[in-house]
């Protein structure tokens, strides 16, 4: 079946992995990568597929309603995978307006264009839901924070069992499930929560075929180095300080980015319309512990004595409103669609560290800002 799919934010970290997967896996699909190319968008992430016949890049802001609507008409779109978003919590604390503009108004612009286009191609709204759908990717942070509870007499981490029956190490007895009410604590998570509500409202009000997923922290190649793992890999390599918020006690659930891309592929094709699916790694780590794993891995791969760079750890004032624990229960996704993470964390972090050490030119272009100058020069001549 031939399909024409827009993937927004496809030049970003997660988006580039999704674009690559779809372009390579579905040669009969036309994949349109729609990205504004903000600081976090980098077309170098997609060098390996940029000349594929079923791939097209369009530089556009999702807030450009007229442009997005025309693109849907011109390309005869039958699917939208929406990843474009401002996503860094620290930036949202400093500049909440940008996050509201992109994550809320941008999503609303995209939804309205999709609704009008969908209605124009199916005036009676009778198309099978497999033909058109709007898939919105969100975050676990919309749920708020979980307590660091544990069975009496047992200090975390302890072995627990999710509703899927999967055993894993955890720092609490409760997990984020799809039926939890939203309790966002940062401007970033508040903006994402609002966008989630708009997506569901467009289904309930207009019948637009939508699906929403909320995912835990991703890690892997091509992540912008303001985020913890790539930032620390680069700092360790150059023996720069490793700033750790508070005591590093905050807990996050980590998922390898290619496993997230596989989940998105599965849900886009087989997920039920109007449903929400949580995507997580069953992989909880305290920040300080994951930092030590990264340090030991980098040191080993660089031929340094293990733990040689532990002295780079520097504790800094905690972030405002820093949630203590996130933990996703992805049992629904496992139970209904058969997805589960393919990599153990040790294998995933090894792959990740190796990639950043082997691709120092990519890292240097990003940290220097040269990649932004390249795109501005390229598009100024068009």
Secondary structure, 3 states (H helix, E strand, C coil): CCEEEEEECCCCHHHHHHHHHHHHHCCCEEEEEEECCCCCCCHHHHCCCCCCCCEEEEECCCCCHHHHHHHHHHHCCCEEEECCCCCCHHHHHHCHHHHHHHHHHHHHHHHHHHHHHHHHHCCCCCCCCCCCEEEEEEEHHHHCCCCCCCCCCCCCCEEEECCCCCEEEECCCCCECCCCCCCCCCHHHHHHHHHHHHHHHHHHHHCCCEEEEEECEEECCCCCCCCHHHHHHHHHHCCCCEEEECCCCCEEEEEEHHHHHHHHHHHHHHCCCCCEEEECCCCEEEHHHHHHHHHHHHHHHCCCCCCCCHHHEEEECCCCCCCCECCECCHHHHHHHCCCCCCCHHHHHHHHHHHHHHCHHHHHHHHHCHHHHHHHHHHHCC
